[in-house]
Amino acid sequence: MKFKTLAVHAGVAKDTAYNSVITPIYQTSTFRFEGIGQTKGFDYTRSGNPTRTALEENLAALEGGILARAVATGMVAIQTVLHLLKAGDHLICTQDCYGGTERLLRLYTSLYGIEVSFIDLNRESELEASLRKTTKMVWIETPSNPLMNVTDIRKVTGFARNHGILTVADNTFLSPVFQKPLELGADLVIHSTTKYLNGHSDVVGGAVITADPVLADRISYLVNALGVAQAPFDSWLVLRGIKTLALRMKQHEENALAVARFLDQHPSVKKVNYPGLPGHSGYETAKSQQSGFGGMLSFEVDGDLEKVNRILSSTRLFSLAESLGGIESLICHPATMTHASMDPELREKAGITQPVIRLSVGIEDAEDLIADLKQALSA
Ligand SMILES: *Cc1c(COP(=O)(O)O)cnc(C)c1O
């Protein structure tokens, strides 16, 4: 079946008790046994729950995996994957990753002795130079947050496979509508389902997906052992959100492109970071591995911090808030918000400077969004 059909149907209609068309919410912690070892496939909700299973089957189908596990947040999806490592192992991470990822990796370095190199994954020389005997994992996030740098997934996964190293791709920014990292050679995909997959800014969640049977067993074991699985009601919300994912992504992209073109012409804007603009450094790579450019962009303001603050506090439709991927448009200041926890030196090295403003372009009317930005830029 094709993607849009899977988004609506995969995992969904299995209620033989009452033939409900939509997956019921099994809001229960435990399930009755009929005798020793006799269950209907579920015994305890941390280990498994039919509502969550429906979501997991859907997520696996959309990313082209054999297994997905839905977990409580994007951060525990990342943690679960990091538990594939042990003390002394080395991880190579893209340098402009999500701020929370960088914070967690630093915590794992200090707590568990997991060693991390933050590099520009697109530079082969940096990739070669950072390689160690103990390197076990490469962490890809593309397009990156908030600068929208595009990493060539095939190149990095090819390099890693030649060295027997696992690759993980954080696919939160594009969703499987526009990018399928498993097909591009990644071993694992993680999501913050809080963002586009749920898409309505009313739940936090995460997911880990793989097409490898050995990793699938290990991830299942870890989600149960760590106790990080997503609650039934939250799972139901994410599954509900996914049904309109393809439609939403199309509108997010159309609006983002219109906003990017507007900003690109504006005299108060020094630079627009949107891979859908032909002048963007990642345009060609994006076209080779993505089927769309997504709804996220950032831009650099020509002016001081006061000017930046005036723009941030003058938008009326764009709410000044963290997070992204919901139907409503958001504006954010990465240096002091999403990336505040990041090591300042690394933040500067990655180019996440004070004049950078990030937009999560929603599905409102593009004309209204542009009018809002226009008045804020001249405030
Ligand atoms: C938000 C986000 C995360 C973390 O997800 P939570 O659901 O907030 O825990 C990880 N990666 C990216 C790219 C994100 O945008």
The ligand as an SDF file (V2000), in Angstrom:
LIG
                    3D

 15 15  0  0  0  0  0  0  0  0999 V2000
   11.9030   18.1270   20.0870 C   0  0  0  0  0  0  0  0  0  0  0  0
   12.9950   17.3410   19.5170 C   0  0  0  0  0  0  0  0  0  0  0  0
   13.5760   16.2730   20.2290 C   0  0  0  0  0  0  0  0  0  0  0  0
   13.1520   15.9290   21.6430 C   0  0  0  0  0  0  0  0  0  0  0  0
   11.8300   15.4780   21.6840 O   0  0  0  0  0  0  0  0  0  0  0  0
   10.8510   15.6790   22.9620 P   0  0  0  0  0  0  0  0  0  0  0  0
    9.5880   15.0610   22.4740 O   0  0  0  0  0  0  0  0  0  0  0  0
   10.7520   17.1310   23.2420 O   0  0  0  0  0  0  0  0  0  0  0  0
   11.4530   14.9380   24.1070 O   0  0  0  0  0  0  0  0  0  0  0  0
   14.5840   15.5500   19.6030 C   0  0  0  0  0  0  0  0  0  0  0  0
   15.0080   15.8590   18.3560 N   0  0  0  0  0  0  0  0  0  0  0  0
   14.4870   16.8800   17.6500 C   0  0  0  0  0  0  0  0  0  0  0  0
   14.9940   17.1710   16.2810 C   0  0  0  0  0  0  0  0  0  0  0  0
   13.4640   17.6480   18.2080 C   0  0  0  0  0  0  0  0  0  0  0  0
   12.9650   18.6690   17.5060 O   0  0  0  0  0  0  0  0  0  0  0  0
  1  2  1  0
  2  3  1  0
  2 14  2  0
  3  4  1  0
  3 10  2  0
  4  5  1  0
  5  6  1  0
  6  7  2  0
  6  8  1  0
  6  9  1  0
 10 11  1  0
 11 12  2  0
 12 13  1  0
 12 14  1  0
 14 15  1  0
M  END
$$$$
